[in-house]
Amino acid sequence: MTLLSATPKRLFEKDFLLNFQWKSIKTLIGDFIKALEEGKSNFTIHEFDKIFSGLKNTESVHGKDILAKVSFQWYAFTKTIHQSLGSRIGNFVEYIIEKFFKDAGYNPIYRNESLGEILSKTLGIDLESKRKIDFVAKKDTTLYFVELRTSEHTGGKTAQSSLLDKFDQIFDSETKIRCGCLKKGFKKIELIIAILFNEKKELINPDYENYSKGRLTSLLDYIISNDHLLKRVENLINEVGYSANIESRNLKKSMKHKLENLEPVELWRDDFTISFKILLGEQFFKYLFGKMFSEILKERKIADDLWFLYSLALNEIKIAKEFGETNVKKIQQLLESEGKLQTFFEEFSERSKNVKDLEEFEKLLEETRRKMANETMELASRKGMELRLLETNDLQVNYEYLKHICTALLIIKAYTGKGSRNRKTRRSE
């Protein structure tokens, strides 16, 4: 298990994926710790949300109804964490894609900057546009403009418009952009709409046809309308003198056929080419980065902190409502009563200083949490304390959960112990 909240930063700070995972979630760790120790959080909801959810009714429910007692904390905790994660996931995706561009040799790369600023920097031309584009990247003599969507559900007209407005401006400023490109040594610009996942949240693979052709058709109908691509392509062919890989006599049908088959619409004049294409899922990664998504992530470690602490916190909130305190708190007090917790933590911290890599650290973490679990079982036996931590009599299941609790105690000590990282919690939203 890779838990960055217990890991010395020096062991993962050079790994771009782990490092950004940590940057994205570290401010949530304090909230998880509060839930693990106290069985509650600072999160709450307003009165209208209580009415909407029906949780207003649980305020007067009988104390023996555990589900009703825990429902408010579960709802507020889950809702607040998920709301917080929304923007973090978006930023995470953009950062990861930017790193893929860098690793594939693109330079420079612009992420989420205005079209006007990017064209000024790359081509030295003045174009009034504050509309932000997801990525612009240069490789060899080609300039790539990429609008990225994680879902094939691209939304209504407003959302679809945001996919095209930058590309519309590029077509409308063709002369200025073409001259700027040729002056700077660019022979081609590629305008790309990338859609990564289908409605089932699966990475799209066009070879498997695991995407909605109906949604793609709907998007294409919008793209190839008189207000967008159609009239602009017609103008470049009929007025500016571009040649194209589509039939000019039946332009709309020919363009739609190309894009439906995930082929580019290309126009060229002299030594300059404009390409417009839609890339789906694996096609996007293979085309721009030369590898399938699974290949890019192959043998990369992925941190477990978020699912581990979130799941543990939810269960411990329920335990606290049912028994008056969390299992984490109970085990913490048991180990502290014999001075064992501090001893384990100090030994763990000291040995961590000599660890050379993540694999070695993970072995140390597993060894330590196993020792802590075994010691906890011995102490509980001597004190006559029952250690039934879950609603099952399966000893192995309870033992695995006990190891998770011991891991959480190491994380808590790392945040609240002497000389450790400062403990922080986010305010309620």
TAURZI-V76467 format. One record per run of one state. SS is the DSSP state (~ for helix, > for strand, _ for the rest). FROM is the first residue (numbers start at 1). LEN is the number of residues. If there is no record, write none. Layout:
# TAURZI-V76467
SS	FROM	LEN
SS	FROM	LEN
This chain:
# TAURZI-V76467
_	1	3
~	4	3
_	7	2
~	9	3
_	12	4
~	16	23
_	39	8
~	47	7
_	54	1
~	55	6
_	61	5
~	66	38
_	104	5
>	109	6
~	115	9
_	124	8
>	132	8
_	140	2
>	142	10
_	152	5
~	157	16
_	173	1
~	174	11
_	185	3
>	188	10
_	198	5
>	203	1
_	204	2
~	206	3
_	209	4
~	213	11
_	224	5
~	229	12
_	241	2
>	243	2
_	245	6
~	251	10
_	261	4
>	265	5
_	270	2
>	272	9
_	281	1
~	282	8
_	290	3
~	293	4
_	297	8
~	305	19
_	324	3
~	327	11
_	338	2
~	340	13
_	353	5
~	358	26
_	384	11
~	395	22
_	417	13
